[in-house]
Amino acid sequence: MEKNRGTEKDEIKAVKEKLLSGYKRNTIPCEAAVIGRDVSSTDDGGHVLRIFCLKFDLDQPNIVISGGWDNIIKVWDIRVGRYPVRNIFGPHICGDSLDIMDNKLLSGQWSTRDSLQLWDLGTGRLIKTILPDNRALGFLGEFLYVAKFMRGFNEYNNIEGIEGDLVMAGGSGLGGLEVLSIKENAVLATFPEMNPIVGLDQMKDVVSFGGTGDSIHFVNFIPSTESIGTIERAQKDNT
């Protein structure tokens, strides 16, 4: 099914019977893996530089987002075909740093500052640049390679409004993996790692991450009303 495309493939994501492939060149074919035919061609309107991230919307399996070095996040509807249905200009994506939840798009870009942003998937409008008030000042910048919504906490830890509020981010400038609250604009936890972080996943309270160092880390993060309340009180004391 690869048709001699060889090493040009940057990333593959499979959801049910669909296979999505990103290439260095100006194309993102979306193929039906079972029957082996193209269901979407993007000879026009595709990325012009290397693609680093492709994600299906888990709630809308026909929606796909992609991003890379050309500073454009593209939103695709595989029912439409050749062209993206929306372009979001700005984020410079260099890793697995796009995610979708509740019609919101999280992006983590490789930049000195303002690297973590939340967008409205339907309109492409910027909702918020996440700038935590309690992050320690550093001289290495942010430079994100990974960003992800945290999922599954409501199943065993019923904190109102927590689903869709917590995100994780890491890269080469933060000095570790951060867990952040969008609503509280704060870092809830930092797991130190001085090497660049390029891989990240989470299942309930277990988070795994790794990168250019010689270790893969498995850590626990359990949100609580006490930890979030401590941040709320500290913010009030500083105002």
C-alpha positions as CSV (number, residue, x, y, z in Angstrom):
1,M,0.0,0.0,0.0
2,E,3.0,2.3,0.4
3,K,3.7,2.4,-3.3
4,N,7.5,2.9,-2.9
5,R,7.2,6.0,-0.7
6,G,9.9,4.5,1.5
7,T,11.5,6.7,4.1
8,E,9.3,9.8,3.3
9,K,6.7,8.7,5.8
10,D,6.9,10.8,9.0
11,E,4.1,9.4,11.1
12,I,1.2,6.9,10.9
13,K,-1.9,6.9,12.9
14,A,-4.6,4.2,12.6
15,V,-8.2,4.6,13.8
16,K,-10.5,1.6,13.1
17,E,-10.3,0.9,9.4
18,K,-8.6,4.1,8.4
19,L,-4.9,4.7,8.0
20,L,-3.5,8.2,7.9
21,S,0.0,8.9,6.5
22,G,2.0,12.1,6.6
23,Y,4.9,12.7,4.2
24,K,7.6,15.4,3.8
25,R,6.1,16.5,0.5
26,N,2.9,18.5,-0.2
27,T,0.5,15.6,0.4
28,I,-1.4,13.8,3.2
29,P,-3.1,10.7,1.6
30,C,-5.8,9.1,3.8
31,E,-6.2,5.5,2.8
32,A,-8.7,2.8,3.8
33,A,-6.3,0.1,5.1
34,V,-8.8,-2.7,4.6
35,I,-9.5,-2.1,0.9
36,G,-6.3,-0.3,0.0
37,R,-7.6,2.6,-1.9
38,D,-7.4,6.4,-1.4
39,V,-10.4,8.0,0.3
40,S,-8.9,11.4,0.4
41,S,-6.2,13.2,-1.7
42,T,-4.6,16.4,-0.8
43,D,-2.4,17.2,-3.8
44,D,-3.5,20.9,-3.3
45,G,-3.7,22.6,0.1
46,G,-1.3,20.3,1.9
47,H,1.7,21.1,4.0
48,V,4.8,22.5,2.3
49,L,7.3,21.4,5.0
50,R,7.8,18.4,7.2
51,I,4.8,17.1,9.1
52,F,5.3,16.1,12.8
53,C,1.9,15.4,14.1
54,L,-1.4,13.9,12.9
55,K,-4.4,13.3,15.1
56,F,-7.9,12.0,14.7
57,D,-10.7,13.6,16.7
58,L,-11.8,10.7,18.9
59,D,-15.3,12.1,19.1
60,Q,-15.5,12.9,15.4
61,P,-13.6,10.2,13.5
62,N,-13.9,12.0,10.2
63,I,-11.9,15.0,11.5
64,V,-8.1,15.0,11.4
65,I,-5.6,17.7,12.4
66,S,-2.0,18.0,11.2
67,G,0.9,20.3,11.9
68,G,4.6,20.8,11.2
69,W,7.3,23.1,10.2
70,D,5.3,25.4,8.0
71,N,3.6,27.1,11.0
72,I,0.0,26.0,10.0
73,I,-2.3,23.6,11.7
74,K,-4.6,22.1,9.1
75,V,-8.1,20.7,9.9
76,W,-9.2,18.0,7.5
77,D,-12.6,16.3,7.0
78,I,-12.0,13.1,5.1
79,R,-15.6,13.2,3.8
80,V,-14.7,16.4,1.9
81,G,-11.5,15.3,0.2
82,R,-8.8,17.4,-1.4
83,Y,-8.6,20.5,0.7
84,P,-8.4,21.3,4.4
85,V,-11.6,22.7,5.9
86,R,-9.7,25.1,8.1
87,N,-6.2,26.5,8.5
88,I,-4.9,27.8,11.9
89,F,-1.8,30.0,11.3
90,G,1.0,30.4,13.8
91,P,2.1,27.2,15.8
92,H,5.5,25.8,14.8
93,I,4.9,22.1,15.5
94,C,8.0,19.9,16.0
95,G,6.6,16.8,17.7
96,D,3.5,15.0,19.1
97,S,2.1,18.3,20.4
98,L,-1.5,18.5,19.0
99,D,-4.6,17.1,20.7
100,I,-8.3,17.5,20.6
101,M,-10.9,17.3,23.3
102,D,-14.5,18.6,23.5
103,N,-14.1,20.6,20.2
104,K,-11.0,22.3,21.6
105,L,-7.6,22.0,20.0
106,L,-4.4,22.0,22.1
107,S,-1.2,23.0,20.5
108,G,2.4,23.0,21.8
109,Q,4.9,24.8,19.6
110,W,8.7,24.9,19.5
111,S,9.1,28.5,20.7
112,T,10.8,30.5,23.4
113,R,7.5,31.6,25.0
114,D,3.7,31.5,24.4
115,S,4.2,27.8,23.4
116,L,1.0,26.3,24.8
117,Q,-2.3,27.4,23.2
118,L,-5.9,26.4,23.2
119,W,-8.0,26.9,20.0
120,D,-11.7,26.5,19.0
121,L,-11.7,23.6,16.6
122,G,-14.9,24.8,14.8
123,T,-13.8,28.4,14.1
124,G,-10.0,28.2,14.4
125,R,-10.1,31.1,16.9
126,L,-7.5,31.3,19.6
127,I,-9.2,30.8,23.0
128,K,-6.2,31.2,25.3
129,T,-2.4,31.2,25.5
130,I,-1.6,29.2,28.7
131,L,0.8,31.3,30.7
132,P,1.0,29.8,34.2
133,D,1.4,32.4,36.9
134,N,3.5,30.1,39.2
135,R,6.0,28.8,36.7
136,A,9.6,29.5,37.8
137,L,11.5,31.9,35.6
138,G,14.1,30.2,33.4
139,F,16.6,31.1,30.7
140,L,16.2,28.1,28.4
141,G,12.8,29.0,27.0
142,E,9.9,26.5,26.6
143,F,10.4,24.7,23.2
144,L,7.7,22.1,23.4
145,Y,7.8,18.7,21.6
146,V,4.8,17.1,23.4
147,A,1.4,18.4,24.6
148,K,-1.7,16.4,25.5
149,F,-5.0,16.6,27.3
150,M,-5.3,14.4,30.4
151,R,-8.2,12.0,30.3
152,G,-10.1,9.6,32.5
153,F,-10.0,11.2,35.9
154,N,-13.8,11.5,36.3
155,E,-14.1,7.7,36.4
156,Y,-12.6,7.5,39.9
157,N,-12.0,11.1,41.1
158,N,-15.1,13.2,40.7
159,I,-13.8,16.8,40.8
160,E,-16.2,19.1,39.0
161,G,-14.9,20.6,35.8
162,I,-11.5,18.7,35.8
163,E,-12.1,16.8,32.5
164,G,-10.7,19.0,29.7
165,D,-8.9,21.3,32.2
166,L,-5.7,19.4,32.8
167,V,-3.0,19.3,30.2
168,M,0.6,18.0,30.0
169,A,3.5,19.6,28.2
170,G,7.2,18.9,27.8
171,G,10.1,19.7,25.5
172,S,13.7,20.9,25.7
173,G,13.3,24.1,27.8
174,L,11.0,23.4,30.8
175,G,13.4,21.1,32.6
176,G,10.8,18.4,32.9
177,L,7.2,17.4,32.2
178,E,4.6,19.8,33.5
179,V,0.9,19.2,34.4
180,L,-1.1,22.3,34.1
181,S,-4.6,23.6,34.8
182,I,-6.0,25.7,32.0
183,K,-8.7,27.2,34.3
184,E,-6.3,28.1,37.1
185,N,-3.5,29.2,34.8
186,A,-1.1,27.2,36.9
187,V,1.4,24.4,37.0
188,L,0.1,21.7,39.3
189,A,3.1,19.4,39.1
190,T,6.5,19.1,37.5
191,F,8.4,15.9,36.9
192,P,12.1,16.7,36.4
193,E,14.0,15.6,33.2
194,M,16.8,17.7,31.9
195,N,17.0,16.0,28.5
196,P,14.5,16.9,25.8
197,I,11.1,15.1,26.2
198,V,9.8,13.8,22.9
199,G,7.3,11.1,23.9
200,L,4.3,11.2,26.3
201,D,1.3,9.1,27.2
202,Q,-1.2,8.8,30.0
203,M,-3.8,6.4,31.4
204,K,-5.8,7.6,34.4
205,D,-3.2,8.5,37.1
206,V,-0.2,6.9,35.3
207,V,1.9,9.1,33.1
208,S,4.8,7.9,31.0
209,F,7.3,10.1,29.2
210,G,10.8,9.9,27.7
211,G,13.1,11.5,25.2
212,T,16.8,11.8,24.3
213,G,17.9,10.6,27.8
214,D,18.5,7.0,28.7
215,S,15.3,6.5,30.7
216,I,11.6,6.1,30.2
217,H,9.7,7.6,33.2
218,F,6.5,6.3,34.8
219,V,5.0,8.7,37.3
220,N,1.7,9.1,39.1
221,F,-0.4,12.2,39.1
222,I,-3.7,12.3,41.1
223,P,-5.5,15.6,41.0
224,S,-7.2,16.7,44.2
225,T,-9.4,19.6,45.4
226,E,-6.7,20.3,48.0
227,S,-3.9,20.8,45.4
228,I,-6.1,23.0,43.2
229,G,-7.4,24.9,46.2
230,T,-3.8,25.6,47.3
231,I,-3.1,27.2,44.0
232,E,-6.3,29.3,44.2
233,R,-5.4,30.6,47.6
234,A,-1.8,31.4,46.6
235,Q,-3.1,33.4,43.6
236,K,-5.5,35.3,45.8
237,D,-2.7,36.1,48.3
238,N,-0.6,37.5,45.5
239,T,-3.3,39.9,44.3
